[in-house]
Amino acid sequence: MRHLATISSHGILPALAFASVLVFASGSQAIPILGGTHFVFTSGGDGNETSGDPANTADGQFANGGFSDQTIGVQYRFPPSTLPITFTYTFTQAVDISGDFTLHNGWDIQNQGIDQFSLTFFDAAHLQIGTSFVGNAPNTAPTATSFALGTTYAGAKTVELTVASVHSGEIEFREIAFEGVVVPEPARVALLGLTSLGLVRRLRARSRS
């Protein structure tokens, strides 16, 4: 016990510091940011969906269902003159968005779906973060396509997906997803600090006894 106590008294602070580094380092790795888990659809579209529901585009399901499966996304049939149209999504917790944006474009056949689009990120105060990302989705059969954002949108709380143009006069898409790091909530960080402090005190008291 004396030998163990000696190791603890000399090594506890470096060990805890190393453990804290491991905790925060593991949390800093980009993970898939998925609908239904990390964000939800909150507003947008025009309420005149032909099929499906825009909420389906943030349910975390990248299913390849057929045209009759109205749970896979949303479809609008209207002239391109009604564009642009915006869909707003809210993250359940602030996220540092980086890496790729994934768009599962189209609904049932080739030649339909989103063409040019933009992503605009906002923080909790609804202040825009950086500049909008602009991309063009390929004119292919319904498939998930990834777009490298090329920067980090730190502390994002909402994102607006704005459709500027479409293939064949229809908006059709099934799902969206991101990559990023979930920002730790202040309460969780404080709890981790208190837990570490309590552990230090207990081990110091044990080493003295």
Buried (B, 14 or more C-beta within 10 A) or exposed (E): EEEEBEEBBEEBEEBBEEEEEEEEEEEEEBBBBBBBEBBBBEEBBEEEBBBBBBBBBBBEBBBEBEEEBBEBBBBBBBEBEEBEBBBBBBBEEBBBBBBBBBBBBBBBEBEBBBBBBBBBBBBEEEEEBBEBBEBEBBBEEBBBBEBEBEEBBBBBBBBBBBBBBBBBBBBBBBBBBBBBBBBBEEEEEEEBEEEBEEBBEEBBEBBEE
